[in-house]
Amino acid sequence: MSTTRRLAIAVLPLLITLGGCSQIQEAGSKAKVCTEALALATFTPDPKDGEKAQKETQETGNKLHELAKNVGDGDVSGAITTLGNSYVDMAKQRVEDAANLPKWIETKVKQLDALRQACL
């Protein structure tokens, strides 16, 4: 048996193992980002204090956008970005307006479902 062949036989299991580790790390990273995004998305602004609600809603949107940058899965990143955009858009509106919040919550629920599906 040639030296090259022996080396290939010896290195192949290591390469397979390292490839598997990479996939496990990616899945772990995806799960972590999904968990963080879902936790952030539980935030719903309190319309009683419009200024505070607007600020917190904007901050949540910004945090979601940062998370979206940290995941390699395009579907997950897209779902998180869409959700973050929803928070940023809501922050630009008057959170305390009774007409805005219910519609936004309905939209957020649909976006959360899309995120859950992407995270599976």
C-alpha positions as CSV (number, residue, x, y, z in Angstrom):
1,M,0.0,0.0,0.0
2,S,1.4,3.4,-1.0
3,T,2.2,6.1,1.6
4,T,-0.3,8.4,0.0
5,R,-3.1,5.8,0.3
6,R,-2.2,5.1,3.9
7,L,-2.3,8.8,4.7
8,A,-5.6,9.2,3.0
9,I,-7.1,6.3,4.9
10,A,-5.8,7.8,8.2
11,V,-7.0,11.3,7.5
12,L,-10.4,10.5,6.1
13,P,-12.1,9.7,9.4
14,L,-10.7,12.9,10.9
15,L,-12.1,15.0,8.0
16,I,-15.5,13.3,8.3
17,T,-15.4,14.0,12.1
18,L,-14.5,17.7,11.6
19,G,-17.2,18.1,9.0
20,G,-19.7,16.6,11.4
21,C,-18.5,19.0,14.1
22,S,-19.0,21.9,11.8
23,Q,-22.6,20.9,11.2
24,I,-23.2,20.4,14.9
25,Q,-21.7,23.9,15.6
26,E,-23.9,25.4,12.9
27,A,-27.0,23.7,14.3
28,G,-26.1,24.9,17.8
29,S,-25.5,28.4,16.6
30,K,-28.8,28.4,14.7
31,A,-30.7,27.0,17.8
32,K,-29.1,29.7,20.0
33,V,-30.0,32.5,17.6
34,C,-33.6,31.2,17.2
35,T,-34.0,31.0,21.0
36,E,-32.7,34.5,21.4
37,A,-34.9,35.8,18.6
38,L,-38.0,34.1,20.0
39,A,-37.3,35.5,23.4
40,L,-36.9,39.0,22.1
41,A,-40.1,38.7,20.1
42,T,-42.1,38.1,23.2
43,F,-41.8,41.8,23.9
44,T,-45.0,43.8,23.3
45,P,-44.9,47.5,24.0
46,D,-47.0,48.9,26.7
47,P,-49.2,51.6,25.1
48,K,-49.7,53.5,28.3
49,D,-46.2,55.1,28.0
50,G,-45.9,55.9,24.3
51,E,-42.4,57.4,24.5
52,K,-41.0,54.4,26.5
53,A,-42.8,51.9,24.3
54,Q,-41.5,53.5,21.1
55,K,-37.9,53.4,22.5
56,E,-38.1,49.8,23.6
57,T,-39.8,48.7,20.4
58,Q,-36.9,50.3,18.4
59,E,-34.3,48.7,20.6
60,T,-35.9,45.3,20.1
61,G,-36.0,45.7,16.4
62,N,-32.3,46.7,16.4
63,K,-31.4,43.6,18.5
64,L,-33.3,41.4,16.1
65,H,-31.4,42.9,13.2
66,E,-28.1,42.2,14.9
67,L,-29.1,38.6,15.6
68,A,-30.1,38.1,11.9
69,K,-26.5,39.0,11.0
70,N,-25.1,36.2,13.2
71,V,-26.8,33.2,11.7
72,G,-25.6,31.4,8.5
73,D,-29.1,30.0,7.6
74,G,-30.7,32.4,5.1
75,D,-34.2,31.3,6.0
76,V,-33.7,32.0,9.7
77,S,-31.9,35.3,9.0
78,G,-34.7,36.4,6.7
79,A,-37.4,35.6,9.2
80,I,-35.5,37.4,12.0
81,T,-34.9,40.4,9.7
82,T,-38.6,40.6,8.8
83,L,-39.6,40.4,12.5
84,G,-37.0,43.1,13.3
85,N,-38.4,45.3,10.5
86,S,-41.8,44.9,12.0
87,Y,-40.5,46.3,15.4
88,V,-38.7,49.2,13.7
89,D,-41.8,50.1,11.7
90,M,-44.0,49.9,14.8
91,A,-41.6,52.2,16.6
92,K,-42.0,54.8,13.9
93,Q,-45.8,54.7,14.4
94,R,-47.7,55.9,17.5
95,V,-47.5,52.7,19.6
96,E,-50.2,54.1,22.0
97,D,-52.8,54.4,19.2
98,A,-55.4,51.8,19.8
99,A,-55.7,51.1,16.1
100,N,-52.0,50.3,15.6
101,L,-51.2,47.8,18.3
102,P,-53.8,45.0,17.5
103,K,-52.9,45.0,13.8
104,W,-49.2,44.9,14.6
105,I,-49.6,42.0,17.1
106,E,-51.5,40.0,14.4
107,T,-48.7,40.6,12.0
108,K,-46.1,39.7,14.6
109,V,-47.9,36.4,15.3
110,K,-47.6,35.5,11.6
111,Q,-43.9,36.5,11.6
112,L,-43.2,34.4,14.7
113,D,-44.8,31.4,13.0
114,A,-42.5,31.9,10.0
115,L,-39.5,32.2,12.3
116,R,-40.5,29.0,14.2
117,Q,-40.8,27.2,10.8
118,A,-37.4,28.4,9.7
119,C,-35.8,27.4,13.0
120,L,-37.0,23.8,12.7
